[in-house]
């Protein structure tokens, strides 16, 4: 998932908190810049790393396919600790938690850059993920709290643009760094920027106090960690150690049932579970969870696949790869001004069905690329792919809350954000598995046919979301989309 999806999806504070009037303007500007720096660092890291994975594979004498764990472990750790972010901000203060999270992220960046083995790099990425899990949602609390209501839309718009800038800069920056320096500088450049942001927050952003949130659902959190860890073990271990997969599956199933029973007991007792599964009874929310998850299971591996395909399949250098893959982010940015108008015209159901079909077609299209394909055609396909993805996720992230009661929005946003991170991580794993399965049937290095199989999987997964969205009513989410329904429409 991109970081901008998480910005759209996470609602972390129902109302701004009053701060002294004379500090509001400066605090708001500094908060947006500082939180934006955190989003920028995360998205640059992820997109730059995707671009330089073949370089990292050579440095660590590993298979490019196995390097996917460098990307997935970060997303899994983020997903695991997202549910704790809101509770931690309320318990210890948003400013304090955000500064601690950024410090942990910077420490992880330092560890990653100093790594001398793949295992050490994975450890550094785990530390980065711990910090990143808190930075986005808690950072948004700071922006909401430090901004007057009449300036909040503008502040959040600039925050979103900041998050979108990373995927545009990241691929080219990653390619440039490994062309003129060495890969550790992808991580080291975070340090001065992040330290400057920390100093700005400490000096300007006011302290934010919230009511005590009560005891954290530690038992439920433990069950969630066990389930997610076991599922990732099953998926990542495919084709390697069947015994480990069987053991992990035997752990995941009972732990999942145990969490469902635990969550029901807490709800009946009037206490809030860490993940509220009862939210799935709302049709628009359920469709968003299932439909978006299917699409992310496909396109989650797209940046990883494109980087390997252009450098290994077509023999391109990292810098050229980085430049062309920015086309996806450019397309995503270009969709932002037109999304609300298109949803108003078509409605959520038609918009999501059409965008799912477009994602499937454009996501599979790179299977037809070769060294004779014009660069302008490749970039055009990638721009349209990014446009379709951004349109899909922006619409789905809004529709998710169409039927949701106000008191459940925060819980709904937490579950949605967690699912987004997990399915993107699983999407990278799925792409790697498709490469491995195709490569199993022939000798030699990966070739265009292997990548063609993986890109086809991306297209198929996106198209599988169409029946999910087709079950929505024609006027689903009409109250928030502004859709004008014809008379007699169902």
C-alpha positions as CSV (number, residue, x, y, z in Angstrom):
1,X,0.0,0.0,0.0
2,X,1.2,3.5,-0.6
3,X,1.5,5.8,2.3
4,X,-1.2,8.1,0.8
5,X,-3.7,5.2,1.1
6,X,-3.0,5.2,4.8
7,X,-3.4,9.0,5.1
8,X,-6.8,8.7,3.4
9,X,-7.9,5.7,5.6
10,X,-6.8,6.5,9.1
11,X,-9.2,8.7,11.1
12,X,-7.5,9.2,14.5
13,X,-9.2,12.1,16.2
14,X,-12.9,13.0,16.1
15,X,-12.3,16.7,16.7
16,X,-9.5,19.2,16.9
17,X,-8.2,19.9,20.4
18,X,-8.1,23.5,21.5
19,X,-4.6,25.1,21.6
20,X,-3.5,28.6,22.5
21,X,-4.6,31.0,19.8
22,X,-1.3,32.7,19.4
23,X,0.5,29.4,18.7
24,X,-2.0,28.0,16.2
25,X,-0.7,29.4,12.9
26,X,3.0,28.5,13.4
27,X,2.2,25.2,15.1
28,X,-0.1,24.2,12.2
29,X,2.5,25.0,9.6
30,X,5.3,23.2,11.4
31,X,3.1,20.2,12.2
32,X,2.2,19.7,8.6
33,X,5.9,20.0,7.5
34,X,7.1,17.8,10.3
35,X,4.5,15.1,9.8
36,X,5.0,15.4,6.0
37,X,8.7,14.8,6.5
38,X,7.8,11.5,8.2
39,X,5.5,10.4,5.4
40,X,8.1,11.5,2.8
41,X,10.9,9.5,4.5
42,X,8.8,6.3,4.7
43,X,7.5,6.5,1.1
44,X,11.0,7.4,-0.3
45,X,12.5,4.4,1.6
46,X,10.0,1.9,0.3
47,X,10.0,3.1,-3.4
48,X,13.7,3.6,-3.5
49,X,14.3,0.1,-2.1
50,X,12.1,-1.5,-4.7
51,X,14.2,0.1,-7.4
52,X,17.6,-1.1,-6.0
53,X,16.6,-4.6,-5.0
54,X,18.8,-6.2,-7.7
55,X,21.7,-4.1,-6.4
56,X,21.0,-5.2,-2.8
57,X,20.8,-8.8,-4.0
58,X,24.3,-8.6,-5.5
59,X,25.7,-6.9,-2.4
60,X,24.3,-9.6,-0.1
61,X,24.8,-12.6,-2.5
62,X,21.1,-13.3,-2.4
63,X,18.4,-14.1,-4.9
64,X,16.4,-11.0,-6.1
65,X,13.3,-13.0,-5.4
66,X,14.3,-13.5,-1.7
67,X,15.0,-9.8,-1.3
68,X,11.2,-9.2,-1.1
69,X,11.4,-9.8,2.6
70,X,13.2,-6.5,2.9
71,X,10.0,-4.9,1.8
72,X,7.4,-7.1,3.3
73,X,8.8,-7.3,6.9
74,X,8.5,-3.5,7.2
75,X,4.8,-3.6,6.1
76,X,3.9,-6.5,8.4
77,X,5.5,-4.8,11.4
78,X,3.6,-1.6,10.6
79,X,0.3,-3.6,10.3
80,X,0.9,-5.3,13.6
81,X,1.4,-2.1,15.6
82,X,-1.1,0.2,13.9
83,X,-3.9,-0.9,16.3
84,X,-1.8,0.3,19.3
85,X,-1.1,3.8,17.8
86,X,-4.3,5.6,18.8
87,X,-4.2,4.1,22.3
88,X,-0.6,5.1,22.8
89,X,-1.2,8.7,21.6
90,X,-4.1,9.1,24.1
91,X,-2.2,7.5,26.9
92,X,1.2,9.2,26.6
93,X,0.5,12.2,24.4
94,X,0.5,12.6,20.6
95,X,3.6,14.8,20.5
96,X,5.7,12.6,22.7
97,X,4.6,9.4,20.9
98,X,5.3,10.9,17.4
99,X,8.8,12.1,18.4
100,X,9.6,8.7,19.9
101,X,8.3,7.0,16.7
102,X,10.4,9.2,14.5
103,X,13.4,8.6,16.7
104,X,12.9,4.8,16.4
105,X,12.4,5.2,12.6
106,X,15.7,7.1,12.3
107,X,17.5,4.5,14.5
108,X,16.2,1.8,12.2
109,X,17.5,3.8,9.2
110,X,20.9,3.9,10.8
111,X,20.9,0.2,11.5
112,X,19.7,-0.6,7.9
113,X,22.5,1.6,6.4
114,X,25.2,-0.1,8.5
115,X,24.0,-3.6,7.7
116,X,26.6,-6.1,6.4
117,X,24.2,-9.0,5.9
118,X,20.6,-9.6,4.7
119,X,19.6,-10.6,8.3
120,X,21.0,-7.3,9.7
121,X,19.1,-5.3,7.0
122,X,15.9,-7.1,7.9
123,X,16.5,-6.3,11.5
124,X,16.9,-2.6,10.7
125,X,13.7,-2.7,8.6
126,X,11.9,-4.2,11.6
127,X,13.0,-1.3,13.8
128,X,11.9,1.2,11.0
129,X,8.5,-0.5,10.9
130,X,8.0,-0.1,14.6
131,X,8.5,3.7,14.3
132,X,6.6,3.9,11.0
133,X,3.5,2.2,12.5
134,X,3.1,5.2,14.9
135,X,4.3,8.1,12.7
136,X,1.4,8.3,10.2
137,X,-1.7,8.0,12.5
138,X,-0.2,9.9,15.5
139,X,1.2,12.5,13.1
140,X,-2.3,13.1,11.9
141,X,-3.5,13.7,15.4
142,X,-0.9,16.4,15.8
143,X,-2.0,18.1,12.6
144,X,-5.7,18.0,13.5
145,X,-4.9,19.3,17.0
146,X,-2.6,22.1,15.9
147,X,-4.9,23.4,13.1
148,X,-8.0,25.6,13.3
149,X,-11.1,24.0,11.9
150,X,-11.4,26.5,9.1
151,X,-7.8,25.6,7.9
152,X,-8.0,21.9,8.4
153,X,-9.0,20.9,4.9
154,X,-6.1,22.9,3.5
155,X,-3.7,21.4,6.0
156,X,-4.7,17.8,5.2
157,X,-4.5,18.5,1.5
158,X,-0.9,19.6,1.8
159,X,-0.2,16.6,4.0
160,X,-1.6,14.3,1.3
161,X,0.5,16.0,-1.4
162,X,3.6,15.5,0.8
163,X,2.9,11.8,1.0
164,X,2.5,11.6,-2.7
165,X,5.8,13.3,-3.4
166,X,7.8,10.4,-2.0
167,X,6.7,7.8,-4.6
168,X,7.6,10.3,-7.3
169,X,11.0,11.1,-5.9
170,X,11.9,7.7,-4.5
171,X,12.5,5.5,-7.6
172,X,14.7,8.1,-9.3
173,X,16.5,8.9,-6.1
174,X,17.2,5.2,-5.4
175,X,18.5,4.7,-8.9
176,X,20.6,7.9,-8.7
177,X,22.1,6.9,-5.3
178,X,23.3,3.5,-6.5
179,X,24.7,5.1,-9.7
180,X,26.8,7.7,-7.9
181,X,27.3,6.3,-4.4
182,X,26.3,3.2,-2.5
183,X,22.9,1.8,-1.3
184,X,23.3,2.6,2.4
185,X,22.8,6.3,1.6
186,X,19.2,5.5,0.8
187,X,18.9,5.2,4.6
188,X,21.5,7.7,5.8
189,X,19.8,10.6,4.0
190,X,16.9,10.2,6.5
191,X,19.0,11.2,9.5
192,X,19.6,14.9,9.0
193,X,16.1,15.5,7.7
194,X,14.4,13.6,10.5
195,X,16.5,15.2,13.2
196,X,15.6,18.7,11.9
197,X,11.9,17.7,12.0
198,X,12.2,16.4,15.6
199,X,13.8,19.7,16.7
200,X,10.9,21.7,15.0
201,X,8.2,19.6,16.7
202,X,9.9,19.9,20.1
203,X,10.1,23.7,19.8
204,X,6.8,24.6,18.2
205,X,4.1,22.0,18.4
206,X,2.0,22.2,21.6
207,X,1.4,19.3,24.0
208,X,-1.9,17.5,23.3
209,X,-3.8,16.0,26.2
210,X,-6.6,13.4,25.8
211,X,-8.7,11.5,28.3
212,X,-7.1,8.3,29.6
213,X,-8.0,5.5,27.2
214,X,-8.1,2.8,29.8
215,X,-6.3,-0.5,29.6
216,X,-5.0,-1.7,26.3
217,X,-6.4,-4.9,25.0
218,X,-3.1,-6.8,25.4
219,X,-4.6,-10.3,25.1
220,X,-6.4,-9.4,21.9
221,X,-3.3,-7.8,20.6
222,X,-1.3,-10.9,21.3
223,X,-3.8,-13.1,19.4
224,X,-3.6,-10.7,16.4
225,X,0.2,-10.8,16.4
226,X,0.1,-14.7,16.5
227,X,-2.4,-14.9,13.7
228,X,-0.6,-12.5,11.4
229,X,2.8,-13.9,12.1
230,X,1.6,-17.5,11.4
231,X,-0.2,-16.5,8.2
232,X,3.0,-14.7,6.9
233,X,5.0,-17.8,7.8
234,X,2.7,-19.9,5.8
235,X,2.8,-17.6,2.7
236,X,6.5,-16.8,2.9
237,X,7.5,-20.4,3.4
238,X,5.6,-21.6,0.3
239,X,7.9,-24.0,-1.6
240,X,10.6,-24.1,1.1
241,X,9.7,-26.0,4.3
242,X,6.2,-27.7,4.2
243,X,6.6,-28.8,7.8
244,X,7.0,-25.2,9.0
245,X,4.0,-24.2,7.0
246,X,1.8,-26.9,8.5
247,X,2.9,-25.9,12.0
248,X,2.2,-22.2,11.3
249,X,-1.3,-23.1,9.9
250,X,-2.1,-25.2,12.9
251,X,-1.2,-22.2,15.1
252,X,-3.1,-19.6,13.0
253,X,-6.5,-21.3,12.9
254,X,-7.1,-21.8,16.6
255,X,-5.5,-18.4,17.4
256,X,-8.0,-16.8,15.0
257,X,-11.0,-18.5,16.6
258,X,-9.6,-17.6,20.0
259,X,-9.5,-13.9,19.0
260,X,-13.0,-13.9,17.7
261,X,-14.3,-15.3,21.0
262,X,-12.2,-12.8,23.0
263,X,-13.5,-9.9,20.9
264,X,-17.1,-10.9,21.5
265,X,-16.5,-11.2,25.3
266,X,-15.0,-7.7,25.4
267,X,-17.9,-6.2,23.4
268,X,-20.5,-7.9,25.5
269,X,-18.7,-6.5,28.6
270,X,-18.7,-3.0,27.1
271,X,-15.0,-2.9,26.4
272,X,-13.3,-2.1,23.1
273,X,-11.4,-5.0,21.4
274,X,-8.2,-4.1,19.6
275,X,-9.8,-5.1,16.3
276,X,-13.6,-4.8,16.0
277,X,-14.7,-7.5,13.6
278,X,-18.4,-6.6,14.0
279,X,-17.7,-3.7,11.6
280,X,-17.9,-6.2,8.7
281,X,-21.6,-6.2,9.0
282,X,-21.8,-2.9,7.2
283,X,-22.0,-3.6,3.4
284,X,-20.0,-0.6,2.1
285,X,-17.3,-1.3,4.7
286,X,-17.2,-5.0,4.0
287,X,-17.0,-4.5,0.2
288,X,-14.1,-2.1,0.7
289,X,-12.2,-4.5,2.9
290,X,-12.7,-7.5,0.6
291,X,-12.5,-5.7,-2.8
292,X,-9.5,-3.5,-1.9
293,X,-7.7,-6.4,-0.4
294,X,-8.0,-8.5,-3.6
295,X,-6.7,-5.6,-5.6
296,X,-3.8,-5.0,-3.2
297,X,-2.9,-8.7,-3.3
298,X,-2.3,-8.1,-7.0
299,X,-0.8,-4.7,-7.3
300,X,1.0,-4.8,-4.0
301,X,3.9,-6.6,-5.8
302,X,3.9,-4.3,-8.8
303,X,6.7,-1.9,-7.7
304,X,8.8,-4.9,-6.7
305,X,8.1,-6.7,-10.0
306,X,8.7,-3.6,-12.2
307,X,12.1,-3.0,-10.6
308,X,13.2,-6.6,-11.2
309,X,11.6,-6.8,-14.7
310,X,13.3,-3.7,-16.1
311,X,16.7,-4.5,-14.6
312,X,16.8,-8.3,-14.9
313,X,14.3,-8.9,-17.6
314,X,15.3,-6.0,-19.9
315,X,18.8,-5.3,-18.6
316,X,18.2,-1.6,-17.7
317,X,20.3,0.3,-15.2
318,X,18.7,1.3,-11.9
319,X,18.5,5.0,-12.7
320,X,16.6,4.4,-15.9
321,X,14.3,2.0,-14.1
322,X,13.7,4.6,-11.3
323,X,12.8,7.3,-13.8
324,X,10.2,5.3,-15.7
325,X,8.6,3.8,-12.7
326,X,7.8,7.3,-11.3
327,X,5.1,7.3,-14.0
328,X,2.8,5.3,-11.7
329,X,3.1,7.9,-8.9
330,X,2.6,10.7,-11.5
331,X,-0.7,9.0,-12.6
332,X,-1.8,8.7,-9.0
333,X,-1.2,12.4,-8.3
334,X,-3.0,13.3,-11.5
335,X,-6.2,11.5,-10.4
336,X,-6.6,13.6,-7.2
337,X,-8.4,16.7,-8.7
338,X,-10.9,14.7,-10.7
339,X,-11.8,11.9,-8.2
340,X,-14.8,13.6,-6.5
341,X,-16.4,14.7,-9.7
342,X,-16.2,11.2,-11.3
343,X,-17.7,9.6,-8.2
344,X,-20.4,12.2,-8.2
345,X,-21.2,11.4,-11.9
346,X,-20.9,7.6,-11.7
347,X,-21.5,6.7,-8.1
348,X,-19.3,4.4,-6.0
349,X,-20.4,1.1,-7.5
350,X,-19.7,2.0,-11.2
351,X,-16.5,3.8,-10.3
352,X,-15.1,0.9,-8.4
353,X,-16.1,-1.7,-11.0
354,X,-14.6,0.4,-13.9
355,X,-11.4,1.2,-12.0
356,X,-11.0,-2.5,-11.0
357,X,-11.2,-3.5,-14.6
358,X,-8.7,-0.8,-15.6
359,X,-6.3,-1.8,-12.8
360,X,-6.4,-5.4,-14.0
361,X,-5.7,-4.5,-17.7
362,X,-3.0,-1.9,-17.1
363,X,-1.5,-4.0,-14.3
364,X,-1.1,-7.0,-16.6
365,X,0.1,-4.9,-19.6
366,X,3.8,-4.9,-18.7
367,X,3.8,-8.6,-19.6
368,X,3.9,-7.4,-23.2
369,X,6.8,-5.0,-22.7
370,X,10.2,-5.7,-24.4
371,X,13.2,-3.7,-25.4
372,X,11.5,-2.7,-28.7
373,X,8.5,-1.2,-26.9
374,X,8.5,2.6,-27.1
375,X,9.4,4.3,-23.9
376,X,6.4,6.7,-24.3
377,X,4.1,3.7,-24.5
378,X,5.5,2.1,-21.4
379,X,5.2,5.4,-19.4
380,X,1.7,5.9,-20.7
381,X,0.6,2.5,-19.5
382,X,2.1,3.1,-16.1
383,X,0.6,6.6,-15.8
384,X,-2.9,5.1,-16.6
385,X,-2.2,2.3,-14.1
386,X,-1.4,4.8,-11.4
387,X,-4.4,6.9,-12.2
388,X,-6.7,3.9,-12.0
389,X,-5.2,2.7,-8.7
390,X,-5.5,6.1,-7.0
391,X,-9.1,6.5,-8.2
392,X,-10.0,3.1,-6.9
393,X,-8.4,3.5,-3.4
394,X,-9.5,7.1,-2.9
395,X,-13.1,6.1,-3.7
396,X,-13.1,2.9,-1.6
397,X,-11.5,4.6,1.4
398,X,-14.3,7.2,1.4
399,X,-17.1,4.7,0.7
400,X,-16.0,2.5,3.6
401,X,-17.5,5.0,6.1
402,X,-20.7,5.7,4.2
403,X,-22.8,3.5,6.6
404,X,-20.5,3.7,9.6
405,X,-21.7,5.2,12.9
406,X,-19.6,8.1,14.1
407,X,-18.5,6.3,17.3
408,X,-17.1,3.4,15.2
409,X,-15.1,5.4,12.6
410,X,-11.8,5.2,14.5
411,X,-12.0,1.4,14.9
412,X,-13.0,1.1,11.3
413,X,-10.1,3.1,10.1
414,X,-7.7,1.1,12.2
415,X,-8.9,-2.2,10.7
416,X,-8.9,-0.8,7.2
417,X,-5.3,0.5,7.5
418,X,-4.1,-2.8,9.0
419,X,-5.7,-4.8,6.1
420,X,-4.1,-2.4,3.6
421,X,-0.6,-2.9,5.0
422,X,-1.0,-6.7,5.2
423,X,-2.4,-7.2,1.8
424,X,0.3,-5.1,0.1
425,X,2.8,-7.2,2.0
426,X,1.1,-10.4,0.9
427,X,0.9,-9.0,-2.7
428,X,4.7,-8.7,-2.8
429,X,5.0,-12.3,-1.5
430,X,2.4,-13.4,-4.1
431,X,4.4,-11.8,-6.9
432,X,7.6,-13.4,-5.7
433,X,5.9,-16.8,-5.5
434,X,4.6,-16.5,-9.1
435,X,8.1,-15.7,-10.2
436,X,9.5,-18.7,-8.3
437,X,6.8,-21.1,-9.7
438,X,7.4,-20.0,-13.3
439,X,11.2,-20.1,-12.9
440,X,11.0,-23.6,-11.4
441,X,10.1,-25.1,-14.8
442,X,13.3,-23.9,-16.6
443,X,17.0,-23.4,-16.0
444,X,19.0,-20.2,-16.1
445,X,18.1,-16.7,-14.9
446,X,14.7,-15.1,-14.7
447,X,13.3,-14.2,-18.1
448,X,10.5,-12.2,-19.6
449,X,8.1,-15.2,-19.5
450,X,8.5,-15.5,-15.7
451,X,7.7,-11.8,-15.3
452,X,4.8,-12.2,-17.7
453,X,3.2,-14.8,-15.4
454,X,3.5,-12.5,-12.4
455,X,2.0,-9.5,-14.2
456,X,-0.9,-11.7,-15.3
457,X,-1.5,-12.6,-11.7
458,X,-1.8,-8.9,-10.9
459,X,-4.4,-8.5,-13.5
460,X,-6.4,-11.5,-12.4
461,X,-6.5,-10.5,-8.8
462,X,-7.8,-7.0,-9.6
463,X,-10.6,-8.4,-11.8
464,X,-11.7,-10.7,-9.0
465,X,-12.7,-7.6,-7.1
466,X,-15.4,-6.8,-9.7
467,X,-18.0,-9.3,-8.4
468,X,-17.5,-7.9,-4.9
469,X,-18.3,-4.4,-5.9
470,X,-21.1,-5.5,-8.2
471,X,-23.0,-6.7,-5.2
472,X,-23.3,-3.1,-3.9
473,X,-26.6,-1.3,-4.4
474,X,-26.6,1.4,-7.2
475,X,-26.9,4.1,-4.6
476,X,-24.3,2.8,-2.2
477,X,-22.7,5.8,-0.4
478,X,-24.8,8.3,-2.3
479,X,-25.2,10.4,0.8
480,X,-21.5,11.2,0.8
481,X,-20.7,11.0,-2.9
482,X,-23.3,13.6,-4.0
483,X,-24.4,11.1,-6.7
484,X,-27.6,12.0,-8.4
485,X,-29.8,8.9,-8.8
486,X,-32.2,8.5,-11.7
487,X,-35.8,8.0,-10.7
488,X,-36.6,4.4,-10.0
489,X,-33.0,3.4,-9.6
490,X,-32.4,0.6,-7.1
